């Protein structure tokens, strides 16, 4: 079983180094993330569910780890997560069911910690 808490620490450390050393491009990316992520016509919570659904559908483990944590911080329930995962699997097919299961395990580990 994957230790998603350890994986999260690793991803955060690596992302931090890229953010520090990545120059103007990474500064611009961080600004984009901040601008896109706030409450506007769509709530931040819904945006994080969308981001996680995309992470599952495109099969990005790092996206799953980051956006699962963000979903938890935004107050997403396990039921909301499961509902969203159904849509992600619908859009991404069988491979997304594998990554959806990873997202669920990641959520369960993070909420239990």
C-alpha positions in Angstrom: 0.0 0.0 0.0 1.3 3.5 -0.9 2.0 5.8 2.0 0.4 8.9 0.7 1.5 11.0 3.7 5.1 10.3 2.9 4.5 10.8 -0.8 2.9 14.2 0.0 6.0 15.3 2.0 8.2 14.3 -1.0 6.0 16.1 -3.5 5.9 19.2 -1.3 9.6 19.3 -1.0 10.3 18.8 -4.7 7.6 21.4 -5.7 9.2 23.8 -3.2 12.6 23.5 -4.8 11.1 24.0 -8.3 9.1 27.0 -7.1 12.3 28.5 -5.6 14.6 27.8 -8.5 12.1 28.0 -11.4 12.3 31.7 -11.9 9.7 33.9 -13.5 7.8 31.0 -15.1 7.1 29.3 -11.7 6.2 32.7 -10.1 3.7 33.2 -12.9 2.4 29.7 -12.4 1.9 30.2 -8.7 0.0 33.5 -9.5 -2.2 31.6 -11.9 -2.9 29.0 -9.2 -3.9 31.7 -6.7 -6.0 33.6 -9.2 -7.9 30.5 -10.3 -8.4 29.0 -6.9 -10.4 31.5 -5.0 -14.1 31.7 -4.4 -15.8 33.3 -7.4 -18.8 32.1 -9.3 -17.6 28.6 -8.4 -16.6 27.9 -4.8 -13.1 27.0 -3.9 -14.3 23.6 -2.6 -16.0 22.9 -6.0 -12.8 24.0 -7.8 -10.7 21.5 -5.8 -13.1 18.7 -6.6 -12.9 19.6 -10.3 -9.0 19.7 -10.0 -9.0 16.3 -8.3 -11.3 14.8 -10.9 -9.0 16.1 -13.7 -6.0 14.7 -11.8 -7.7 11.3 -11.7 -8.8 11.4 -15.3 -5.4 12.4 -16.6 -3.7 9.9 -14.2 -1.5 12.3 -12.3 -0.4 11.0 -9.0 1.1 14.3 -7.8 -2.2 16.1 -8.7 -4.1 13.5 -6.8 -2.0 14.0 -3.7 -2.0 17.8 -3.8 -5.7 18.2 -4.6 -6.8 15.5 -2.2 -5.2 17.5 0.6 -6.8 20.7 -0.8 -10.2 19.0 -0.9 -9.8 18.0 2.8 -8.8 21.5 3.8 -11.9 22.8 1.8 -14.2 20.5 3.8 -15.0 17.9 1.2 -16.7 14.9 2.7 -16.0 11.3 1.7 -19.4 11.1 0.1 -18.7 14.2 -2.0 -15.3 12.7 -3.0 -17.0 9.4 -4.0 -19.6 11.2 -6.1 -16.9 13.2 -7.9 -14.8 10.0 -8.4 -17.8 8.5 -10.3 -17.7 11.4 -12.7 -13.9 11.2 -13.1 -14.2 7.5 -13.9 -17.0 8.2 -16.4 -14.8 10.7 -18.2 -11.5 8.8 -17.9 -12.7 5.2 -18.3 -11.1 2.1 -16.7 -7.7 3.6 -16.1 -9.3 6.3 -14.1 -10.9 3.7 -11.9 -7.4 2.7 -10.8 -6.4 6.3 -10.1 -9.8 6.9 -8.5 -9.1 4.1 -6.1 -5.7 5.8 -5.3 -7.5 9.1 -4.6 -9.9 7.4 -2.2 -7.0 5.7 -0.4 -5.1 8.9 -0.3 -8.2 10.7 1.2 -8.8 8.0 3.7 -5.1 8.1 4.9 -5.1 11.9 5.1 -8.3 12.1 7.0 -7.3 9.3 9.4 -3.9 11.1 10.2 
